[in-house]
Amino acid sequence: MHTAVSRHGRLRKLPHHATHIVSPMILSLMMSGLVSAAATYGAVGFAPDLGARTLGAWMLTYPIAFPAAVIAAPIVRRIVSLIVEAPPAKR
């Protein structure tokens, strides 16, 4: 049976193929949170319920941001490969 904790007491890492989901998940969490906070602050200022309003706004934006990031990631990688040189081959 596999557990989430290794014999050394550390959390096990996800397999490498999870990178294509985990990376956009973390990116979209951070981006949608920051944008929601900035937009909410811009709309209501430093209101006493700013945190609750920001969380409410983030809960609306994250379900859109995550699938958008998953879909956009391969397109962005392709565009970047067209404008950035590949690293030199290792010898």
C-alpha positions as CSV (number, residue, x, y, z in Angstrom):
1,M,0.0,0.0,0.0
2,H,1.3,3.5,-0.9
3,T,1.1,6.3,1.5
4,A,1.6,10.0,1.1
5,V,4.5,10.0,3.6
6,S,7.8,8.3,2.9
7,R,9.7,6.2,5.4
8,H,11.7,9.2,6.3
9,G,8.7,11.2,7.3
10,R,8.6,13.4,4.2
11,L,5.8,13.8,1.8
12,R,6.3,11.9,-1.4
13,K,6.6,13.9,-4.6
14,L,4.2,13.5,-7.4
15,P,5.4,11.8,-10.6
16,H,7.0,13.9,-13.3
17,H,4.0,13.5,-15.7
18,A,1.9,15.5,-13.2
19,T,3.9,18.7,-14.0
20,H,1.6,19.6,-16.9
21,I,-1.3,19.9,-14.4
22,V,0.4,21.0,-11.2
23,S,2.3,23.9,-12.8
24,P,-0.8,25.6,-14.2
25,M,-2.7,24.8,-11.0
26,I,-0.2,26.7,-8.9
27,L,0.3,29.5,-11.4
28,S,-3.5,30.0,-11.7
29,L,-3.9,29.9,-7.9
30,M,-1.4,32.7,-7.5
31,M,-2.4,34.8,-10.5
32,S,-6.1,34.7,-9.9
33,G,-5.6,35.4,-6.2
34,L,-3.4,38.4,-6.8
35,V,-5.7,39.8,-9.6
36,S,-8.8,39.2,-7.4
37,A,-7.1,41.0,-4.5
38,A,-6.0,44.0,-6.7
39,A,-9.4,44.3,-8.4
40,T,-11.3,44.0,-5.1
41,Y,-9.0,46.6,-3.5
42,G,-9.5,48.9,-6.5
43,A,-13.3,48.6,-6.3
44,V,-13.9,48.9,-2.5
45,G,-10.6,50.3,-1.1
46,F,-9.3,49.1,2.3
47,A,-12.8,48.1,3.5
48,P,-13.2,46.1,6.8
49,D,-14.4,43.1,4.8
50,L,-11.7,43.3,2.1
51,G,-10.5,39.8,2.9
52,A,-13.9,38.2,2.6
53,R,-14.7,40.1,-0.6
54,T,-11.3,39.1,-2.1
55,L,-12.0,35.5,-1.2
56,G,-15.4,35.7,-2.8
57,A,-14.0,37.2,-6.0
58,W,-11.2,34.6,-6.1
59,M,-13.7,31.8,-5.7
60,L,-15.4,33.1,-8.9
61,T,-12.1,33.5,-10.9
62,Y,-10.1,30.4,-10.0
63,P,-12.5,27.9,-11.7
64,I,-12.0,29.9,-14.9
65,A,-8.3,30.6,-14.4
66,F,-7.2,26.9,-13.9
67,P,-8.7,25.4,-17.1
68,A,-7.6,28.5,-19.0
69,A,-4.0,28.0,-17.8
70,V,-4.1,24.2,-18.7
71,I,-5.3,25.1,-22.2
72,A,-3.0,28.0,-22.7
73,A,0.2,26.3,-21.4
74,P,1.1,24.3,-24.5
75,I,0.3,27.3,-26.7
76,V,2.5,29.5,-24.6
77,R,5.3,26.9,-24.7
78,R,5.1,26.8,-28.5
79,I,5.2,30.6,-28.8
80,V,8.2,30.8,-26.4
81,S,10.0,28.1,-28.4
82,L,9.6,30.3,-31.5
83,I,11.1,33.4,-30.0
84,V,13.7,31.9,-27.5
85,E,16.7,29.9,-28.6
86,A,17.0,26.3,-27.4
87,P,19.8,25.6,-24.9
88,P,23.0,24.2,-26.4
89,A,23.1,20.4,-26.6
90,K,25.1,18.8,-23.8
91,R,28.2,16.9,-24.8
